[in-house]
Amino acid sequence: MQEEINSCRFTWTGKKDARNAATGQSKHKLKILEERSISSDSTENMFIEGDNLEALKVLRESHNGAISVIYIDPPYNKGGSFVFNDKFAESHAEWLSMMFPLLLVSRELLREDGAIFVSIDDNEVHNLRMLMNEVFGEENFVATIIWEKKFSPQNDCRWFSDNHDYILIFAQNKDLWRPRLLPRTEETDARYKNPDNDSRGPWTSSDLTVKTYNKDYDYELTTPSGRRVRPPRGRCWGMTRQSFNSLVAENRIWFGLDGDNVPRLKRFLSEVKQGLTPCTIWRRSEVGDNQEARRTIRQIFGDVGVFETPKPIRLMKQILHISTEPERNDIVLDFFAGSCTTAHALLEKNLEDGGNRSFIVVQIPEKVPENSRAIGAGFTTVSEIGAERIRRVIQEMNLGSEKARAFGFKYYQLK
């Protein structure tokens, strides 16, 4: 198996059959259950109970090329989670054969300017990257996010405490997809001061030197105090002397309060981008962690004892923010819905910014364990818990009658 994965052509035992599983139409249909739906006549949100591959094939007939963003949190190919019964843990090949047809069909569902986000851990991140290279094209790889999923070290680990997961991002067409800027924060803007009372407002300063050496840019400068300065050895100024003099005339060079410092370039808050470019490291302080997500579920249900590693709402909101536009009627798909954090986050995001996003979530009716606390709470399947979470979230929003109609969902079963 490992020899096959390491070869020039990415392959594994069962790949051909896995590819064939993505072809053809589904023999199933979607049947709406009105008694489990909310405002089904006015909402575009869909909850689908059934096999995820068959559901995707059915959606291919109605939503081909219509999905703006896909987020999935597939089984991580390791023991300890009842949700997927981990029959794929026997080998990497079986895990790849499970994922391959799902990704092939999901690619057909994505808009040309859409993107897919996939959560994964160290166990399969290398294989998933290769698999997504094949499905979406290596040229459409966007980034690997490192998400800090927990804070406390796991002291019973044999080697290292596993404190992060990954989120792989691929675009359908990288030339067309761009992330939205994140909102600027008070902490970010606090870096900008105005010690010289510049009429252009707060500013911060940056180094004027660069490491790409050019002898024509290596010249001596004189500060207002009369001190002579040159760039550090191996570096040069980032502009010609003429350009530097023009910036001095425009009061865009800072020599310090006493005019004796090495010159730096003033960058004004009013001139920077009205947002922050997303970074590839997402801290728990910014987007939450598994513990926060478990607290959220307990607040909604009490302790149902079902989801060991749920995703926090703040994490999903960040993904929704950078990948959707409030007014664009974006459709968000999650076909490993689990506890339905994606749907929950989307509803809250729409409420916050007046957005018109809609969700499609798919969850197999996986039985909860017989000894699970979920049984005592009246739940028999994971899909029941996910759908009930959406209902309770909508009820807690206390929406007006007209607005509430758009915050419902249609409950479908795959028949």
N, C-alpha and C positions, 0 to 999 in steps of 0.2 A: 504493500500500500504506500509506504513512505517513498519508495523508489519511484512509483508512478507520480506522486505529487511533486517530487523534486525534478522530474524530467522537464524538458523544454515545453512539451505539450501538457497542459494541465488536464489530468484525467484520473479516473478512479474506477473501480469495479462497480458496474451498474449505471454508469453515466449515460449510456445510450438509452436504457429503459427510462431513466429519469427525464431525459429530454423528450422522449415520446409521450410521457405522462402529461406534458404541457400542451400537447396538440389536441385538436378536435374540440367539439362542443360538449358541454356537460349534459348529461341526461336528466339533470335535476332542474327544478324550478324554484323560484322564491314564492312562498306563500305568506301573506301578511296576516298577522294575528292582531286584530283590532283591539281585543280585550287587554293586550299587553302593551299597546302603543299609547302614545300621548300626542294629541293634535295631529294625527296622521294625515289629515286632509290639507295641512298647511305647511308642514315641515319637510325639509329635504334630508334630514338626518336619518341614517339607517343603522339598525342593529340587526346583524345576521347571525343566527344560531345554526351552525353546521360546519362541515369540513371546509377548511380554508381554501384548499386548491379548487374544489368544486365551486365554492362561492366565487372565487376569482374568475373562473371560466364563465360563470353566469354573468358576472359584472362586465366581462369583456364584450358581451353583446350590447350592453347599454351604456357603458362608461369608457369605451376604448378611446385612449388619448385624452381623457377628460380630468384625470386626477392631478392635482397640483403638487401634492407632497404625500409621500408614504413614510410612515414610521412603523417599525416593527421591533419587537423585543422577543426574538425567537428563543426556543430552549437552547441552553448553552452546552448541550452535549456532556452533561455530567450528572451524577446522582444527586438525590436529595430534594427533588421537586416533584410533587405528585401531579402538578398541573398537566404535564404532558406525558406522564407515566414513563418517561425517559427510555423508550424502546430504541432510541437512536444512539444511546450511549455505547453500544457494542463496538462501534468503530467510526472513524472519520468518514469512511465511505458511505455508510448509511445516513449519517448526518448531512453530508453533501447531497446525497440523492433525495433527501427530504427537502432541502432548500432550493435545489436547482430549478425544478419546474415552477415553484412559487415565484422565484425571481424572474424567470422567463415571462410568465404571464403578467407579473406586475409591471415589467418594462413596457408591455403593450398598453397598459392602462395609463401610464404617465403622460402628462402633457409634454410637448416639445421643450417647454421651459420649466419643467418640473424637476424634482429631486427626490431621492430616497435616503432615509436615515435608518441605520441598522445598529442596534445595541448588541454588544458581544463582549466576551471576556478573553483572557489570554489563551484559553484552550483551543479556540477555533478561529481567532482573529486572522491568523496567517492564511488559513484555507478560505475563509470568507472573502478576504481581499482578492485572492486569486480567482475565486468564483465570480465575484462582482466585476473584476476586470474582464472576464469572458462575456458576461451577460451585458454589461453596460459600456464596455470599452475602457481600457486603461486610460485613454485620453480624457475620459469624463470623470475620473477620480478628482474629488474636491479637497477632502481633508479627513484626517483621523482625529476625532475629539477624544481627549482624555478626561473622563468625568470622575471626580472624587466622590465615590459612592458611600464612603463611611469614614469616620474620623478615628475612632478608637482602634489601636492595634489589636490584632487577634493573636494573643500570646501562646495559644496552643498550636500554632502553625509549625510545621517541621522546618520550613525554610524562610519564606517571607510572608508577612501579613498582606493579604490581597485587598488593597484599599481603593482600587479604581477599576472602572470598566472603560470600554471604548465605544464610540459611535462612529461608524464609517459613513461617509457622505459621498454619494455619486449623483451627478446630474444626468438627466436624459441627454442634454446637449450643453456642455460646459460653456460654450460660447454664448448661450442665451440665458443661463442661470446666474444670478448674483444674489448673495445674502443681503437682506435688509440690515441697515446699521442698527445697532443696539442703542437704546436711549442713553444719553449722557447722564451721569450721576453727580450728586452734590460733591462726592469725594473727588471725582475727576475734575470738576470745574474749580474746586478749591485750590488746585495747583496754580491757578492763574491769579496773579496779584497785579497791583499797579503802584509800585513804589515811587515812580516819577510823575504820577498824576497825568499820564498820557491821555489825551482827549479821545483816543480810540478805545479806551477801556482796558480791562485786565489783560495781562499777557504773561507768558512764561518764556524762558530763554533756552536756546539749544546751542550745542557746540558748532563752531564755524569751521572746524577742520574735518578733513576726510582722509581715509587711509589709502585711497587710490592716488598715488603720488604723481604730481605733474610739476616739473621744475618751474614752469611759468607761473604757477600759483604759490610758489614758495618765496615769499617776500617779507620784508620787515615792516611792521606797523608801529606807529607811535600813539600811545593812549593820551587822553586829555591831560593827564598828570605829567606827561613827558616821558613816561616809561616806554622803552622799546621792547617789542615782543615779536617772536617768530613762532611758527607752528612747531610742535614736538618733532623730534627726530623721526623720519620715515613717514611723516604726514605733511599735508599742505593745506592751505586755505581752500574753501569750497567755491571760490569765485575769483574773478580777476580783481586787480587793484581798482580799476575803474568802477566795477560793480559794487565793491566795498564802499568806495567813496560816495556813491549814489545812495546806498543804504544809510550811511552816516548822516547825509543831508536830509533824509526822510525820517530821522530819529528812530531807525529800526535796529540800531546797534547799541548794546548795553555794555558799558565799561565799569559797572558797579557804581555805588553811591558816591564814592570818592574819585571816580574816573581813573582808577589805577589798575582795574582788573583786566585779564585777558578778554578781548571782545567776544560777545555772544550775540546770536541773532534773536530778536524779539519776535515771538509768534503770538498773535492776538486771538483771544477767545472768539471774537466776532468773526474771525476769518477761517476758523477751523470747521471741519465737517460737523454738521448738526447731528452727530451720532458717533458711535464707536464701532470700529471694525471688529467683528467677532474674533476672538482668539481660540486657539486649539486646546487650551486647558480650562476646564470649567470647574471652579471650586464649589464645594458644598455650601459655602456661605452665600454664593450667588444663585445657585440653582437647586439647592436642597440635596438630600441624600436618602438612602433607604430607610433610615430611622424616621426621618420626617414623613416619608410616604406611609410607613406603617401607622404613625400617629394619626394621619389623615383618615386612613381606613377605619381605625378604632373610633374616631369621632363620628363616622357615618354609621357604622354597624355595631360598635362594640368589638370585642375580641372574637372574630370568627375563626382565627387561627388557620388561614388558608394561604395567604401570599407571603412568602418568605423574603422576597427581594423586589417589592413593587417599586415603580418609578415615581418620583415626587412630581407634583403638579408644576412646580417652578421650572423643573427641567423641561417638561413638555411645553410650557409656555414660551421658553426661550427658543425651542425648535420652531414652534408656530410663528413666533415673532419674526425670525430671520428668514422664514421660508414662505410666508403668506402675506397678502395685503388685505387690510380690513374690508375694503370696498370692492374686492375683485371676485366675490363669490367663489372663493377657492374651496375645493373639495379635498379633504384629508382622509386618507385610508390607513387603517391599522388592522391587519388580518391575523395578529396574535394579540387580541384585545385584552385578555386576562382580566384584571380588575377595572378596566376601562378608564385608566388615567388619561388617555388621549382625548376621549370624549369629554371627560370632566374639565380638562384644561381648556379645550376649545370653547365650551360653553362659557366658562369664566372669561376667557379672552374676548369673546364676542360682547359680553356684557360690559367689559371694561372699555373697549375702544369702538363699540358700535359696529363691529364687523359682521360680515355676511358669510362667514365660513360655514361649511357643513361637514359632518363626519360620516364615514362609513366604517363601522367596526365589525369584525368577524371573530366569533369565538365558538370553538367546538363545545358541545354539551358534556364536557369531561366531568365524571362523577367525583364528588368530594369524598375523602376517606370516611369510612363508616364511623371511625372514632373522632372525626373532626368536630370542633365546636360549631362549625357551620351547620351541621345537621340539627343541632339543638336550636339554632336560630331560624330553622325552617328552610334552609337551602339544600338542594340535592346536587346541583351542578355549578360549575364555575360560571357558565353563561348566565344563570339565574342571578348570581351575585353581581356580575357586571352590569346587567340591565337594571337591576334594582338600585345600584349606585347612581346611574344616570337619572332615574326617577327621583331619588331623594335629593340629588343636587339641584334639579329643576325646582322641586318643591321648596327648597331652602332659599332659592333666589327671590321668592315673593314678588314675582313679576306681575305687571298689569295684565289684564286679560288679552289685549291685542299682542303685546310683546311675547307673552308666554306661548302663543301659537307657533312662533318661529323657533322656540326652544324645546319643542317636543321631539319625538323620534318614532319612526316606523319600525315595528318589531317583525322581523321575517324569520321563518324557518325554511331550511333547505329541504325540499321534498323530492 
